[in-house]
Amino acid sequence: MRPKSMPRIARSSQILLFEQMRMLLSSGVLIADALSCLKDRFPDKAARLVLGEVHSQVSRSRSTLSRALARFPRSFPPAVTAVIEAGEQGGSALLAERFADLAERLAYEEAHRRQVRRACAYPVLVLFLASGVCLLLLGIVFPRLSELLGSLGGGLPPLARGVMAAADLARGWWWAAAVPMAVIPLSIASLRRVPAARHHIDLWLLRIPLVGSVYRDSTVALICKIYRSLYLAGQPAPATLELCEKLVQNQAFRDRLRVARTEITRGGATLSGALSRTGLFPPMACLAIEIGEQSGQLAPALERVSDHFGARARRRLDDSAAVLEPALTLCVVSGTGLILMSFFQAAYQVVYAAH
């Protein structure tokens, strides 16, 4: 099976794979033997298929482990294979440490994704349920009540008429809200294909209140975590920053990291100085990295920066959810309550007209 046709290994399976590789290698098991064990016993089928191909390459001495894994970029991107390649140069013990770093980094990214999904799940569920109730009342119940009252010689009360008028207006002019909701994202997506426009759009996204700060903090934490792993693996700063560029989705971050890499390569700048001039790294992060460089403790400094800004991003998400959920619930309950009140008034009018 060709590498491009191989299924992608799920992130949770990648974390488990790296942890098991660390355990086997730290126990003195050879790389080929570890792959032979995992390719038959690993619980994920996609991982077994990939590991079978990797074991075939490694056991026949056709390739190193990092090069064999690099044939499957969907599962093992360049930043992962670079860490593994650096670990191979130091022997099994160092390679086991690099697998531990990779497992920790992927676990951090997965935890952040789960937190974002949890923060969005409740508002989406509330909006879905409220929309269903409103559509049921406005699309089915109210028209039939109106017909029934008309046959009895009555009419809807003022509140119900107002709700029905608003519903009719929404049905007649729904496109006025739907078109911008569709056109704006499509326009932004189209403009992001232009490099110059993408830089400005992504820079503007970083300045959006709350969303931009959370994204920037989480990106800074991720860059520091990746840099720490590659630094411990012996990778030079320019190569490490180049891999960070590939992993960051925001074009503004990518462009500023490219400038920082150029300053380090050609101008001899320090990592902290180059990052501080990007304007996207908080001053506190740059100060901590500078102290780490001066004291020879760059790896612990990067770890502290990553932990601090990752925790700050999570706190901001939790605080936002704590404010957004009750506010959204209040709005939904108020709107639904108004519709229900008009419904009960109309139902009472039907009973009154019938008698």
Secondary structure, DSSP 4 states (H G I P E B T S, - for coil): --GGGSPPPPHHHHHHHHHHHHHHHHTT--HHHHHHHHHHH-S-HHHHHHHHHHHHHHHTTSS-HHHHHHT-TTTS-HHHHHHHHHHHTT-HHHHHHHHHHHHHHHHHHHHHHHHHHHHHHHHHHHHHHHHHHHHHIIIIIHHHHHHHHHHTT----HHHHHHHHHHHHHHHSHHHHHHHHHHHHHHHHHHTTSHHHHHHHHHHHHTSTTHHHHHHHHHHHHHHHHHHHHHHTT--HHHHHHHHHHH---HHHHHHHHHHHHHHHHH---HHHHHHTTS-S-HHHHHHHHHHHHHT-HHHHHHHHHHHHHHHHHHHHHHHHHHHHHHHHHHHHHHHHHHHHHHHHHHHHHHHHH-
